[in-house]
């Protein structure tokens, strides 16, 4: 019976859903117009890599041109800060590198843009010496004018004099229409600093976002939040990320040490959300826990966040039910499950939850992976995602798909996007980075030490 129910569930996810105004909407027919290499890279062995700033983006579209942020490993340089930031621009003539930094860094450099033609790149050059493992860093923002290789450097103003390092875990987003942006950068395990650039070009607001505190852990401690999806809209800031701390339960930590020989093993199991109604006037509200896989040592990954004109916040994330290494000893009756989840939040309250795709034991072989929202010019909202495993008939699947979703969680048909090299992990030109809604999806991701680009036109 469960197998039959799974087949029915999978079928419902792959047949058209008729939205009320379908007759007035342009039909979606995704066409891959361009699929190409942007650059190749060597592993830096420093714990980061070109895709490490997930939650941000490394690609933006400005009119007919596309910009992509890159990372180059310095030959023979000692980790951690053994990379240089790059910037590429694509025109009708193809890709061209237009910037290469001189300051050593560890992490990739996320991007934003304003609708007036400015493109921004967040860099975090180290102040340490080449022989040092790590040290202090000086966050900066490069500002490029559209179609120009010239740039200027901005230095954010912070509250006090925080000691930043090569481990920035930063978030960089923009309100492209209003011409404003905000940069978050972590300080240890207690909080992140933030600085806001207003439309007049002033760093007019600064502050701290303190992590939620958990009393129930074996050792009460702050729950560091990392890889967040952040959106700035009309000076409201929405922030949703996952817990990222050393395993907080001693019995699990000891068991993992027996398996791996490592004294550390990070938890990514709890999804938290907070917001500020106006970042220039007030701080952040109390944290809201959106989802948790803490009881079975599972896993959660934030995928995307979108704010509607109504103020409702749409959140997209992936889950894995449990760590199978621990199942036999700690929760032998639990079953594995993989899913793509969706929620709607209104003024800090979750008003809707929905599983969009699931697979696992007794659920079939589908495994949803990376996913993001994409907004069309007419406001229609889609999810671009990766799906692997097997379908309801047992056939192997591995590729990217597109699915329309309404604000109340109703979904349209799942449409395969026919890429020669599918993207298992990717960035897109998102409105959270200031990009305009578009009928084009610009995708940027890694495959075999090559960063690749695809342009997908939806109609």
C-alpha positions as CSV (number, residue, x, y, z in Angstrom):
1,X,0.0,0.0,0.0
2,X,2.8,2.4,0.8
3,X,4.4,1.8,-2.5
4,X,1.1,2.6,-4.3
5,X,0.8,5.8,-2.3
6,X,4.3,6.8,-3.3
7,X,3.5,6.3,-6.9
8,X,0.4,8.4,-6.6
9,X,2.4,11.1,-4.7
10,X,5.2,11.2,-7.3
11,X,2.6,11.4,-10.1
12,X,0.9,14.4,-8.5
13,X,4.3,16.1,-8.4
14,X,4.8,15.6,-12.1
15,X,1.3,16.5,-13.7
16,X,0.2,20.0,-14.5
17,X,-1.6,22.1,-11.9
18,X,-4.0,24.5,-13.5
19,X,-3.6,28.0,-12.0
20,X,-6.6,30.2,-12.1
21,X,-5.2,32.6,-14.8
22,X,-3.4,30.0,-16.9
23,X,-5.2,31.3,-20.0
24,X,-3.5,34.7,-19.7
25,X,0.0,33.3,-18.9
26,X,2.7,32.5,-21.4
27,X,3.4,28.8,-21.6
28,X,6.8,27.7,-20.1
29,X,9.1,25.8,-22.4
30,X,12.7,26.0,-21.0
31,X,15.4,26.1,-23.7
32,X,19.1,25.8,-22.9
33,X,20.6,28.5,-25.2
34,X,24.2,28.4,-23.8
35,X,26.1,25.9,-21.8
36,X,29.8,26.5,-21.5
37,X,33.0,26.6,-19.4
38,X,33.9,29.9,-17.6
39,X,37.1,28.9,-15.9
40,X,39.0,26.0,-14.3
41,X,40.5,25.9,-10.8
42,X,42.8,23.9,-8.6
43,X,41.6,22.8,-5.1
44,X,43.0,25.1,-2.4
45,X,42.7,22.5,0.4
46,X,41.7,25.3,2.8
47,X,38.1,24.1,3.6
48,X,36.5,26.4,1.1
49,X,36.2,26.5,-2.7
50,X,34.2,28.4,-5.5
51,X,30.8,27.1,-4.2
52,X,31.5,27.7,-0.5
53,X,29.5,30.9,-0.2
54,X,26.2,29.1,-0.8
55,X,23.3,31.2,0.3
56,X,24.8,34.1,-1.6
57,X,25.3,34.1,-5.4
58,X,28.4,34.4,-7.6
59,X,26.5,35.4,-10.7
60,X,24.4,38.5,-11.7
61,X,22.8,39.7,-14.9
62,X,23.0,43.3,-15.9
63,X,20.9,43.8,-19.1
64,X,22.5,41.7,-21.9
65,X,25.7,41.1,-19.8
66,X,26.4,38.5,-17.1
67,X,29.0,38.8,-14.4
68,X,30.5,35.9,-12.5
69,X,32.8,35.8,-9.5
70,X,35.7,33.4,-9.4
71,X,38.5,32.1,-7.2
72,X,42.1,31.3,-8.2
73,X,44.4,29.1,-6.1
74,X,47.9,30.6,-5.7
75,X,50.5,27.9,-6.7
76,X,52.5,26.8,-3.8
77,X,50.9,29.2,-1.3
78,X,50.1,27.9,2.2
79,X,46.5,27.6,3.3
80,X,44.2,29.0,4.6
81,X,44.5,32.3,2.7
82,X,45.9,30.9,-0.5
83,X,43.4,32.2,-3.1
84,X,42.8,35.4,-5.2
85,X,39.4,36.8,-6.1
86,X,38.4,37.0,-9.8
87,X,35.6,38.6,-11.8
88,X,34.4,37.7,-15.2
89,X,32.0,39.4,-17.6
90,X,30.1,37.7,-20.5
91,X,29.1,39.6,-23.6
92,X,28.1,38.4,-27.0
93,X,31.8,37.7,-27.6
94,X,32.0,35.3,-24.6
95,X,33.7,35.4,-21.2
96,X,36.5,37.7,-20.3
97,X,38.3,38.1,-16.9
98,X,38.1,41.7,-15.9
99,X,39.5,41.7,-12.4
100,X,42.1,39.7,-10.4
101,X,42.7,40.7,-6.8
102,X,46.1,41.1,-5.2
103,X,45.0,40.5,-1.6
104,X,45.1,36.8,-0.5
105,X,41.8,35.4,0.7
106,X,40.3,32.0,1.6
107,X,36.7,32.2,0.4
108,X,34.8,33.0,-2.8
109,X,33.5,36.6,-3.3
110,X,29.7,36.9,-3.5
111,X,28.1,39.5,-5.7
112,X,25.2,41.9,-5.8
113,X,24.0,44.7,-8.2
114,X,21.8,47.8,-8.5
115,X,19.4,48.5,-11.3
116,X,21.3,51.7,-12.1
117,X,24.2,49.7,-13.6
118,X,26.6,49.1,-10.7
119,X,27.9,45.6,-9.9
120,X,29.3,44.8,-6.4
121,X,31.8,42.1,-5.3
122,X,32.5,41.4,-1.6
123,X,36.1,40.6,-0.9
124,X,37.8,39.7,2.4
125,X,41.6,40.1,2.0
126,X,43.7,38.8,4.8
127,X,46.1,40.9,6.8
128,X,48.2,37.9,7.8
129,X,51.6,37.0,6.4
130,X,51.9,34.3,3.7
131,X,53.5,31.9,6.2
132,X,50.7,32.3,8.8
133,X,47.8,29.8,8.9
134,X,45.2,32.6,9.4
135,X,44.8,36.0,10.8
136,X,42.8,39.2,10.7
137,X,41.0,40.2,7.6
138,X,39.7,43.5,6.2
139,X,36.3,43.3,4.5
140,X,35.9,45.4,1.4
141,X,33.5,45.9,-1.5
142,X,34.5,46.5,-5.1
143,X,32.1,48.6,-7.2
144,X,32.2,48.1,-11.0
145,X,30.3,50.3,-13.5
146,X,28.3,48.4,-16.1
147,X,30.5,47.4,-19.1
148,X,33.6,48.9,-17.5
149,X,36.7,47.2,-16.0
150,X,37.2,50.2,-13.8
151,X,36.3,49.9,-10.1
152,X,36.4,51.6,-6.8
153,X,36.8,50.2,-3.3
154,X,34.4,50.7,-0.5
155,X,35.2,49.9,3.2
156,X,32.2,49.1,5.3
157,X,31.8,50.9,8.6
158,X,31.1,48.6,11.5
159,X,29.8,49.0,15.1
160,X,33.1,49.3,17.0
161,X,36.2,47.5,15.8
162,X,35.3,43.8,15.2
163,X,38.2,41.4,14.6
164,X,37.3,39.7,11.3
165,X,39.2,36.6,10.1
166,X,39.5,34.5,6.9
167,X,36.5,32.5,8.1
168,X,33.9,35.2,7.2
169,X,30.7,33.1,6.6
170,X,29.4,36.4,5.1
171,X,26.1,37.2,3.6
172,X,25.8,39.9,0.9
173,X,22.5,41.0,-0.5
174,X,20.9,44.0,-2.2
175,X,17.6,45.7,-3.0
176,X,18.5,46.4,-6.6
177,X,15.5,48.7,-7.3
178,X,16.2,51.0,-4.2
179,X,20.0,50.9,-4.6
180,X,20.8,49.7,-1.1
181,X,22.7,46.7,0.3
182,X,23.7,45.0,3.5
183,X,26.7,42.8,4.4
184,X,26.8,40.3,7.3
185,X,30.1,38.8,8.5
186,X,30.5,36.3,11.3
187,X,32.5,36.8,14.5
188,X,33.3,33.5,16.1
189,X,30.4,31.5,17.4
190,X,28.4,34.2,19.1
191,X,27.2,36.7,16.5
192,X,27.6,38.3,13.1
193,X,28.3,42.0,12.5
194,X,26.3,43.8,9.8
195,X,26.6,47.1,7.9
196,X,24.0,48.8,5.7
197,X,24.8,51.0,2.7
198,X,21.9,53.3,1.8
199,X,20.9,54.8,-1.5
200,X,22.9,58.0,-0.8
201,X,26.1,55.9,-0.5
202,X,26.4,56.2,3.2
203,X,27.0,53.3,5.7
204,X,24.2,54.7,7.7
205,X,23.4,51.7,10.0
206,X,25.4,49.0,11.7
207,X,24.9,46.4,14.4
208,X,25.0,42.8,15.5
209,X,22.8,39.8,15.0
210,X,23.2,37.5,18.0
211,X,22.7,33.8,17.5
212,X,19.9,31.9,19.3
213,X,21.0,30.3,22.6
214,X,20.2,26.7,23.5
215,X,20.0,25.7,27.1
216,X,19.1,22.0,26.4
217,X,22.5,21.0,24.9
218,X,24.9,19.1,27.1
219,X,26.8,22.3,27.3
220,X,24.5,25.4,26.9
221,X,25.8,27.6,24.1
222,X,24.9,29.9,21.2
223,X,23.8,28.2,18.1
224,X,25.9,29.6,15.3
225,X,23.8,30.2,12.1
226,X,25.5,29.7,8.8
227,X,24.8,29.5,5.0
228,X,21.8,31.7,5.4
229,X,19.4,32.9,2.7
230,X,19.0,36.7,3.3
231,X,16.8,39.2,1.5
232,X,16.7,43.0,1.8
233,X,13.4,44.5,0.6
234,X,12.3,48.1,1.4
235,X,14.8,48.1,4.3
236,X,13.2,45.0,5.9
237,X,15.8,42.2,6.3
238,X,14.8,38.5,6.4
239,X,17.4,36.0,7.5
240,X,17.1,32.2,7.5
241,X,20.0,29.8,8.1
242,X,21.1,26.5,9.6
243,X,22.8,25.6,12.9
244,X,26.5,25.0,12.4
245,X,28.2,24.0,15.7
246,X,30.4,21.2,16.9
247,X,28.2,18.1,17.7
248,X,26.5,19.3,20.9
249,X,25.6,15.9,22.3
250,X,28.5,14.1,24.0
251,X,27.3,10.6,23.4
252,X,27.0,11.2,19.6
253,X,30.3,13.1,19.5
254,X,32.1,10.1,21.2
255,X,30.5,7.6,18.8
256,X,31.4,9.7,15.7
257,X,35.0,10.0,17.0
258,X,35.2,6.2,17.1
259,X,34.1,6.2,13.4
260,X,36.2,9.1,12.0
261,X,39.0,9.7,14.5
262,X,38.1,13.4,14.4
263,X,37.2,15.3,17.6
264,X,34.9,17.6,15.6
265,X,31.8,16.9,13.6
266,X,29.5,19.8,12.8
267,X,25.7,19.7,13.1
268,X,23.5,21.1,10.4
269,X,20.1,20.1,11.8
270,X,18.1,23.1,12.9
271,X,16.6,25.8,10.6
272,X,16.2,29.3,12.2
273,X,14.6,32.5,10.9
274,X,14.6,36.1,12.1
275,X,13.8,39.5,10.6
276,X,14.0,43.3,11.0
277,X,11.1,45.4,9.9
278,X,13.4,48.3,9.1
279,X,17.1,47.7,9.6
280,X,17.8,51.5,9.9
281,X,15.4,51.8,12.8
282,X,15.4,48.6,14.8
283,X,17.2,45.3,15.4
284,X,16.1,41.8,14.8
285,X,13.1,39.9,16.3
286,X,13.4,36.8,18.4
287,X,14.5,33.7,16.5
288,X,11.9,31.3,15.2
289,X,12.8,27.7,14.7
290,X,11.3,26.6,11.3
291,X,12.4,23.0,11.2
292,X,14.6,20.5,13.1
293,X,16.2,17.1,12.6
294,X,17.9,17.2,16.0
295,X,16.2,14.1,17.4
296,X,17.7,11.7,14.8
297,X,20.9,13.5,14.0
298,X,19.6,14.4,10.6
299,X,20.6,17.2,8.2
300,X,19.0,20.4,6.9
301,X,20.2,22.7,4.1
302,X,18.7,26.2,3.5
303,X,17.9,26.5,-0.2
304,X,16.2,29.9,-0.8
305,X,14.0,32.6,0.6
306,X,11.6,35.0,-1.1
307,X,9.5,37.9,0.2
308,X,6.2,38.7,-1.4
309,X,4.8,42.2,-1.8
310,X,2.3,41.3,0.9
311,X,5.2,40.8,3.3
312,X,4.8,37.0,3.5
313,X,8.1,35.1,3.5
314,X,8.5,31.9,1.4
315,X,11.2,29.5,2.6
316,X,12.7,26.5,0.7
317,X,15.0,23.9,2.3
318,X,16.1,20.3,2.0
319,X,16.1,17.6,4.7
320,X,17.6,14.3,5.4
321,X,15.9,12.5,8.3
322,X,18.8,10.8,10.0
323,X,22.5,10.0,10.1
324,X,22.5,6.3,9.1
325,X,25.9,5.7,10.9
326,X,24.1,6.2,14.2
327,X,20.8,4.5,13.5
328,X,21.5,1.0,14.7
329,X,22.7,2.1,18.1
330,X,20.6,5.2,18.8
331,X,17.3,5.1,16.8
332,X,17.0,1.6,15.1
333,X,13.3,2.0,14.2
334,X,13.7,5.3,12.3
335,X,13.6,5.3,8.5
336,X,15.6,7.4,6.1
337,X,13.8,10.2,4.2
338,X,15.0,12.9,1.8
339,X,12.8,15.8,1.0
340,X,12.4,19.3,-0.4
341,X,10.3,21.4,2.0
342,X,8.4,24.7,1.7
343,X,6.9,27.1,4.3
344,X,5.2,30.4,4.4
345,X,5.9,32.8,7.3
346,X,3.7,35.8,8.2
347,X,5.0,38.2,10.9
348,X,7.1,35.5,12.4
349,X,4.4,32.8,12.4
350,X,4.6,29.7,10.2
351,X,1.1,29.7,8.5
352,X,1.8,26.9,6.0
353,X,4.2,23.9,5.7
354,X,4.4,21.6,2.7
355,X,6.6,18.8,1.5
356,X,7.2,19.3,-2.2
357,X,9.2,16.2,-3.1
358,X,10.2,13.2,-0.9
359,X,11.9,9.9,-1.2
360,X,13.6,7.3,1.0
361,X,12.7,4.1,2.7
362,X,9.1,3.1,1.7
363,X,8.9,6.4,-0.2
364,X,10.7,5.6,-3.4
365,X,14.1,6.6,-4.8
366,X,13.8,10.3,-5.6
367,X,16.4,12.5,-3.9
368,X,15.9,16.3,-4.2
369,X,19.0,18.3,-4.0
370,X,19.9,22.0,-4.5
371,X,17.0,24.3,-5.3
372,X,16.1,28.0,-5.6
373,X,13.3,30.3,-6.4
374,X,13.1,32.1,-9.8
375,X,10.8,35.1,-10.4
376,X,9.5,36.0,-13.8
377,X,8.7,39.6,-15.0
378,X,5.0,39.0,-14.4
379,X,5.6,37.9,-10.8
380,X,5.1,34.1,-11.4
381,X,7.4,32.1,-9.1
382,X,9.2,28.9,-10.1
383,X,11.6,26.5,-8.3
384,X,14.7,25.4,-10.3
385,X,16.1,22.3,-8.6
386,X,18.2,19.1,-9.0
387,X,16.6,15.7,-8.7
388,X,18.5,12.4,-8.6
389,X,17.9,8.8,-7.6
390,X,15.1,6.8,-9.2
391,X,11.6,7.6,-10.2
392,X,8.4,5.8,-9.4
393,X,9.1,3.2,-12.0
394,X,12.6,2.5,-10.8
395,X,14.4,4.4,-13.6
396,X,17.5,6.3,-12.9
397,X,17.1,10.1,-12.8
398,X,19.8,12.8,-12.5
399,X,19.1,16.3,-13.7
400,X,17.6,19.8,-13.3
401,X,13.9,20.5,-13.3
402,X,11.6,23.5,-13.1
403,X,8.3,23.7,-11.2
404,X,5.9,26.6,-10.8
405,X,4.7,27.3,-7.3
406,X,2.0,29.6,-6.0
407,X,2.2,31.5,-2.7
408,X,-0.1,29.0,-1.1
409,X,2.2,26.1,-2.0
410,X,0.3,24.7,-5.0
411,X,2.7,23.4,-7.6
412,X,2.6,22.9,-11.4
413,X,4.2,20.2,-13.4
414,X,7.8,19.2,-13.0
415,X,9.5,20.1,-16.3
416,X,12.9,18.6,-17.2
417,X,15.6,21.1,-18.2
418,X,17.7,19.4,-20.8
419,X,21.3,20.3,-19.9
420,X,24.3,18.4,-21.3
421,X,25.9,18.7,-17.9
422,X,23.3,19.1,-15.1
423,X,24.1,21.3,-12.1
424,X,24.0,19.4,-8.8
425,X,25.0,22.5,-6.9
426,X,24.6,26.0,-8.4
427,X,24.2,29.7,-8.1
428,X,21.6,31.7,-10.0
429,X,21.1,35.4,-10.8
430,X,18.7,36.0,-7.9
431,X,16.6,39.0,-7.0
432,X,18.1,38.7,-3.5
433,X,21.4,39.9,-5.1
434,X,19.5,42.8,-6.7
435,X,18.9,41.2,-10.1
436,X,15.6,42.0,-11.9
437,X,12.9,39.3,-12.4
438,X,13.6,37.6,-15.8
439,X,12.5,35.0,-18.3
440,X,16.1,33.9,-18.3
441,X,17.7,31.7,-15.6
442,X,21.4,32.2,-15.4
443,X,23.1,29.2,-13.7
444,X,26.7,28.9,-12.5
445,X,28.1,25.8,-10.9
446,X,31.1,23.5,-10.5
447,X,31.8,20.2,-12.4
448,X,35.2,18.4,-12.2
449,X,37.1,21.5,-11.1
450,X,35.5,23.6,-13.8
451,X,33.0,26.4,-13.2
452,X,30.3,26.2,-15.8
453,X,27.6,28.6,-17.0
454,X,24.2,27.9,-18.6
455,X,21.6,30.3,-19.9
456,X,18.0,28.9,-19.9
457,X,15.2,30.9,-21.5
458,X,11.8,29.9,-20.2
459,X,9.7,31.3,-23.0
